[in-house]
Amino acid sequence: MEELQRSFSPPPCPTTVTVRRNPPRKARATPYTTGAKPPSTISLNTHHVPSFPMDEILSIQIPQHEPIKPLVSESLKIFLRIKPLKSFTKVTTTTKTRPRNVWPQNPSKKTNAKKSTRIEEACIALNDAYSVTLTPPQALQEMKRSKTEVYEGFSHVFAADCSQNDVYDKMVKPLLEDFMKGKSGMLAALGPSGSGKTHTVFGTPKNPGIVPLTLRQIFRKSDETSPGSLRTFYLSIFEICSERGKGEKAYDLLGDGSSELYVQQSTIRGLKEVSIQNLEEAESLIGQAMLKRATATTNSNSQSSRSQCIINIRAACNDVSNETKMQSSDAMLTIVDLAGAEREKRTGNQGERLVESNFINNTSMVFGQCLRSLLEYQKNRKKGLQKHHQNSLLTRYLRDYLEGKKRMALILTVKAGEEDYLDTSYLLKQASPYMKIKFDNTEEPCNKRQLTTFPRVEKNKKIKLSAPKTSQIEEVVAGERNQISQEVNLQGKNANPTDKSSPRLEHVAMEKNEREHIIMQNFAKVIWNVLKQYNEKLKVAEGEICSLKDNLRSEQLKSLELETELIHLKSSCKQNLAEPCIPETEAPIHAKEQFERNVDGDSCNLIEAGREVSVEGCNKSSGPSKNVEDAELVVCHTSTDNDLEPRHPINPEENVGTTQVEAEATNFPSDQAIQNEDDPTPSPDSPEHVEVSQDCINNRLSNIQTKSAIFRRFPDSEKQKRNRRLLPASSSSLAEEMGDLDVKDNQIEKPQVKISEIRVQEKSESTQGPEIEIPAREAEPASTKKQGSRQKPRRRLQPASSVLLTREINTLEIEDDVAESKGTRGRKKTTASQPRSQGSVTLLRLLTNNLHI
Ligand SMILES: Nc1ncnc2c1ncn2[C@@H]1O[C@H](COP(=O)(O)OP(=O)(O)OP(=O)(O)O)[C@@H](O)[C@H]1O
């Protein structure tokens, strides 16, 4: 035992205790870094955690998407075209000296004129297809103001003798191929005035420029592709010029009538887009636009362009049934012919031309600023791209290109003469750095922004894809498939369908894939949105279900409570009904009902009804009781069988009230209470008192039937004994309340009835006072009572005035009796509360004696 105790006893306390404050903290090594084993507690629980389903995840078949194409960064393509030098015809004349006496000869033979053609000295020399050397004029070299410079890195330099077709092949063709694949692109011509921009872009009927050649190529290609032509092309041409130097305005060069366009930020609205079916249509439209374009004669150019001209060729699918598809396949080729920068000294512009010149120079400057800022941005992206494009309508319109988002190419046109050195030098210095501008060639075919900013033909309203019909999407997909199969079949005529190496077939397959991918993507987005909506609805429904469940629970609880209450009531009723019942005690209810029926009747009827109630309700009760018990006890207003008239005036309210009081008073009298009947001062703690004060209060107003049923509990003999009821104070107050309640219920009664109510109240107040002896004259002899118990009680009607008078007298008598019998016993409240004058008392007595009531 001792050993056992020793083993459980704590170790002895050490003599010194060291408390270490702020123990040194060490970084806890993570289990991953240390490779330490996890604690054994964790390892014990791990068998509950399912293992990570790595195999399942790996076994999931991920749909094979098209491999993401690597980003191809391309440099901005800049081409240089040198305008042929001017050829001068020099006329030299040789004059011979003749003797004065010589007859004048033929004037034509007088002078020997010699015509010689002189070629202007060139400042620019072509090194190779990609570089040029710019040599300043002799005068400038001598002044050492400038030196020879080499500009290289061009995508191609077109010599002066190159043809328009060369330009098209080298510069436009690659762009057009991309355009036909659905990629947008832009081409702009830059250069000083008279350098050949318009010549390059539009050309002449003999030497068509880029636009006509492109259109030719387009229609030739579309003819080759299919007779049904897969795409439709639209042409729109507009120009931007200044309005007297105040602002920029856009004019539709293909529009009818008023061709001014509404410009809003980068959007140009109202631009007419003409569908072009063939080359002839296209060429005629181009000719129409050229005629409308603003031109003027300057020193530099006899037909100088005074505006920036923009030509848009849009390709759209022919079998487009909805906007979704159109967006995915539209492409825009934009060709811009800028007005050439002008030097005032050279052009000699004045007035309106000078204003135009300023606008042109300004636009050229902004254009250059945009490209420079793009270059700087690409060098250092932290700087951010400056918003120079906002300074000009043209640059706003071409924003996507000038921000490097879409492919574009520039062609610089220069004049090669010595006198054009400064202009050429300025342009080359400015534009050669642009060659370093890069752009990612990953542009999706024609995004939304492009569609909103670019002109378009009036189309159907956009179809919302928030709730699409599956059938529509299926139609689209089916249409796509048909189109592609048709295309493939057509290609199959020229190429072997099994030969997958055919570039055209590859292209078609790629297009098919792309379209299907986009369609499925949109479809998936739509389904996702629908699912989201359903999910939200489901959540709302769940919330409603929860609230309904709660309500149901609370209702069930309430019903349970009600059921228990009902059971309780039933049990109490059973207890009460177990005792003998008196059928005649239905009288109170009957009286009440009758009273209510007669509320609208005259007062006499009411009084009669009340008396009837009194008689019927109490005909079984015992004879009159005249014993004075206690001042606090209330006298029950019961009448004997022989009472032909009430012992005191009765009005319906009083009657009902007293009957109710009686009913309640007889509600729960226990045997003990009956036994203690002789005891005038019942203990407030007695069971009767408790029962009456609690149950009566709880049930006093609930059901009058219950009261009447309880009233039946007592046989006639008992009731006769109980003609004077001893009630505790609570019961008497309850009786008052009942009386009040009845008064309230019958507030619509006539004034006469109200007066009687007041009387009843006064009466009830008086009954609360000391014990009152019922007047002797109301009491009938016992023999009469017995006789009357067998006879049917007679009803006697009295006028209301007499009733009131009688009551007054009764009151007086009661008061007098009380005063006589009790003397100064105290506790009397009636006399104290309602003192009467000596005169009134005498008057009442006289009346009593004379009237013999
Ligand atoms: N490569 C070229 N071959 C032959 N003629 C040319 C060539 N380039 C320009 N020209 C001629 O030079 C003249 C001026 O050309 P163009 O109008 O195209 O210049 P521009 O740059 O458009 O001038 P502006 O900016 O003032 O409109 C025209 O008559 C045109 O025929």
The ligand as an ORCA input file, in Angstrom:
! r2SCAN-3c Opt
* xyz 0 1
  N       5.946     57.128   -109.746
  C       5.420     58.022   -110.566
  N       5.478     57.856   -111.908
  C       4.979     58.752   -112.728
  N       4.356     59.853   -112.315
  C       4.260     60.099   -111.027
  C       4.780     59.199   -110.077
  N       4.558     59.699   -108.861
  C       3.910     60.837   -109.033
  N       3.719     61.078   -110.322
  C       3.056     62.258   -110.852
  O       3.350     63.316   -110.022
  C       2.260     64.143   -109.898
  C       1.986     64.335   -108.425
  O       1.722     63.136   -107.897
  P       0.635     62.939   -106.725
  O      -0.523     63.784   -106.960
  O       0.419     61.533   -106.624
  O       1.416     63.462   -105.519
  P       0.866     63.503   -104.011
  O       1.956     62.981   -103.191
  O      -0.357     62.849   -103.976
  O       0.708     65.027   -103.763
  P      -0.329     65.672   -102.750
  O       0.146     65.261   -101.447
  O      -0.170     67.121   -102.958
  O      -1.597     65.152   -103.161
  C       1.108     63.473   -110.580
  O       0.886     64.074   -111.772
  C       1.578     62.099   -110.819
  O       1.127     61.582   -112.031
*
